[in-house]
Amino acid sequence: MFFHIKELQYHAKPEKPDALFAKKLQEILGGQFGEISVALQYLFQGWNVRGNGKYKDLLMDTGAEELAHIEMLATMIARLLDGAPVGDLEKAAKDPVIGAILGGMNPQHAIVSGLGAMPADSVGNRWTADYIIASGNLLADFRANLNAESQGRLQAVRLYETTTDRGVKDMLSWLIARDTMHQNQWIAAIKELEAKENVVVPSTFPRRLEKREVSHVLFNFSRGNESAAGRWAHGTSLDGEGVFQYVEQPQPLAKKPILQPAPSYIHDTPPSVIKNHGAEAPPPHLY
């Protein structure tokens, strides 16, 4: 059960309207790593936890907070669109600054959303549930969460660097700080689960059922051998189950595949034509 508190979690008021920056902010609202994505990702992960406890509460706490961030960003976008002279473009075009801003704004902010935020990214792609990950395996999910917060913080920092509006910077500074906390909490949860299970997901699959001879082998598929210098190529594996090996010139382990011809009613290219490749002319009956 959720309650909506009318006050915002933090300030979301720009110094002045800026329709172009409103378009940019859409990325951290409705983009792949935006607030809509992380809010629903954490909530579905939490709802899907089979049982109660601290991990479920952590997910629900954070998912609910991300809903508050959606509201902050939606409010900021609407305020950045306040006073945008979209009704008289000819008059606005006489001012080169206003003209440049309106020339780069998202026209759907005027046509579709009525000068409000949308569940879309900065180039208008609609938000999709394909962005969210909720597998039921907490270690796998927390690693996905860490990636989402890393990408989200990176994008918020880049936006911070592209505005001089003190009100926008103030809100972004808050969101960046919260992303700092969220990265820290997911790292802490990951380390705790790794200590209880193992670093490899899932930890419940019997190792004897995998090809153990290649479980800790790095195959060099690049020109040169610079990758041999990494921790991943030497020493005890991080899961404690083996020793890293480096194969500089990997060789194929299976024969060249030869597929059987498809039935005639499939109408693939006839095997005789495929075999007669190169400089040979195709049979006359194909003309």
Secondary structure, 3 states (H helix, E strand, C coil): CCCCCCCCCCCCCCCCCCHHHHHHHHHHHHCCCCHHHHHHHHHHHHHCCCCCCHHHHHHHHHHHHHHHHHHHHHHHHHHHCCCCCCCCHHHHCCCHHHHHHHHHCCCHHHHCCCCCCCCECCCCCECCHHHCCCCCCHHHHHHHHHHHHHHHHHHHHHHHCCCCCHHHHHHHHHHHHHHHHHHHHHHHHHHHHHHHCCCCCCCCCCHHHCCHHHCCEEECCCCCCHHHHCHHHCCECCCCCCECEEECCCCCCCCCCCCCCCCHHHCCCCHHHHHCCCCCCCCHHHC
